[in-house]
Every structure is written in structure tokens, then in C-alpha cells.
């Protein structure tokens, strides 16, 4: 029942954000009780192994990494219209998705394991493509920073190549 309520709230937030002109890039969720979810820009990176969306907030001389979502793509059909389950592990001891928050001048906070959640790519996904989609996450109930909370959002931007450039002599 709780998962149903979370899914319903996340869906309502997506509809409300679109209806209110929330734009292509925005965040919501109960993690807002821990840190502000206002953003200035996003960055989308992709390579063979992972997909990453970073949401930044300019704050005077500081730049906050509000949320960085990393998704391991091992064994995933990463294509528009496919729902990717963000919970669990892709290999023993390796989470499918991780979420990071770093406020300027403060230590990094890796949020708890994803209890439930998904990501849906609407378009693009490869380097050089206009990429857009949405995600929703509910974190495991723990006493750790972010435990039992939620985060969800939309993203849109040009996916950049996060590949490794060979360095030669």
C-alpha cells in the first residue's frame, strides 16, 4: 500500500510540475526537509557502463551538487520508453543506483540504498542526443542521512560522453 501511495504522489508531482511550468529539469520529494531542491542547471553523462544525471545549484561563491543520480547499466535495455528498476544490485555488493548530495563547503552525503524506484527515458540517452526522462526513488528506512525519504524529478539536456579518452605519449 505504501508503495502505491508513493507512486501516486510521484505521478501527481510529475503532472503538477508540468502543469505549473516546472520546466524540463526539476526535483521534488521529502529530501527537501534535509536540503533545498532548487536547481540552476543539470548535466547528463553517459558511457557503456553508466548513466548519470547531476542537478546543480549556484549559491553565491558555492555550487551545490543538489542530487547526482548514478545508474549502472549492466544488464539493462537502456532505450526510450523502457522502465529501469533502480532498486537492488546489478552484481553482488554493487547497487543499481546511487544518489549523492554535496552542499558547497560541506562533506558528501551518499543517500541510503534505493528501496524502490524507477527511471524512464523519454528520448535520447546516448552521447550527443537530446536526452529527457524522469525518475522516482524511495530510500530504505534507516537512521542514515536521507533514510526513509523520497526524491523524484525530470531531466532534459544534451547527453555528454563520459567515456575514457586514451592518453598516449
N, C-alpha and C positions, 0 to 999 in steps of 0.2 A: 504494500500500500504506500509506504514511504517513497519508494522508487517512482511509483505512478505520480504522486503529488509533485516530486522533484521534476519529472519530465513535463508535467502540465505547467508548472511555474516557468521552466526554462522556455517552453514553447510560447507561453504568453509573453515573456520578456522579449523574445525574438520578434513577435508580431508587434508589440508595443514599440520597440526600438525602431522598427521600420516605419511604423505609422507616425511616429513623432519626429521623423527625420534624424534618427540616431546616427545615420550615416553608415558607411561601409565598415568602419573599424570602431568597435566599442566593446566594453566589458561590463559585466554585471555579476551579481552574486553576493553571498553573505561574507566573502572575504573582505568586502568593503568595510566591515566592522574592525578590521585589522589595519588596512591601508587604503588610501584613496584609489579609485579606479579610473580617474580622468587620464586621458592619453593625448599625446601630441603627435605621435607618428607610430607606424608599425614597420616591421622588417620581416620578410618571408625568405627563408633559406631552404634549399633542397639539395640533397645528394642521393646516391644509391641507397644509403643506409638509413637516412632520417629526413624528417620534415620538421621545420622549426618556425614558430611564429613568435615574434617578440613585440611587446607593446611598451613604448617609452613615454615618459612624461618629463618635459623640461620644467625645471623648478629653479629659476634664477641661475646660480652657478652650478647647480647639481642637476644631474639627469638620472631619474629613477628608471630602473627596469621594473615596470609595474608587474608584468607577468611574462614569462617565457615558457611556452609550451613546446616540449620536445617529444616527438613521436617516432619510435623505432619502426621502420618499415619492413623488417624481416618477416616474410610470410604474409604480407598484406597486399591486396589488389588495390593500389592507390590510384584511383581514377574517379573522375567526376560522377556523382550520384551514388557512390559506394559509401556505406556507413562503416566506419572503423571503430571497433570496440577499444576504448582506451584503458580499460581495467586489466589487471593481471600482468603476466610476464610473457615476453616473447621467447625467452630462454631462462633456464633456472637461475634465479638471483638477479634478473635484469627486467625491470619494469617496462611495459609497453610505452607508457607515457610518464613524463616527469614535469613538474611545474616549479618554477623558481621565481622568487621575488627579491630584488635588491634595491632598497632605497639608497639614494646617493649618500655616501659617507657612513653607511651602516653595514653590518655583516649580512651576508647572503642567507636567505631562508629557503630551503628546499621544503616544499609543502609535502604533507603525508602522501602515502600511496593512494592511487585513484581507486575508490570503492566501486564507482560506476561512472560511466560517461562514454561519449562518442564524439567523433569528428566526421563531418560530411563536407566533402569538397564539392563545390558547385561548378567550378570551372578551373581550367589550368592545372597547376600542380607541378609543372616542370620548369626548370630554369628558362627565363626569357618569356614566360607566359603570364598573362594577366590571371592572377590566382585569387579565388574567393571561396569562402565557405564559412562554417560555423562549428562551434564545439560547445559541449556542456560537460561539467565534471562535478562529482560529489566525492569529497575526500573521506578516507577512513576516519572513524571516530576514535581519536587518540587525544592525549594531552599535549601533543606536539603543536607547534605553531600552524594554524590552519585546520587542525583536526575537526572533523565533522562539518566543515563549511563547504560552500559551493563557489564555482566560478564558471562563467559562460560568456560567449561573445561571438562576434562576427569579425572576419578579416578579409581584406582585399588589398592587393598590391602586385607588383611585378616580382615573381619569384626569382631570387638570385641563386647562382650556382654556389653551393657550399662544398664543392669538390676540392680535392687536394691538388695543388699545382706542383708538378715535379720541379724540384730545384736542381739545376745542373751546374756544372762548372763554367 
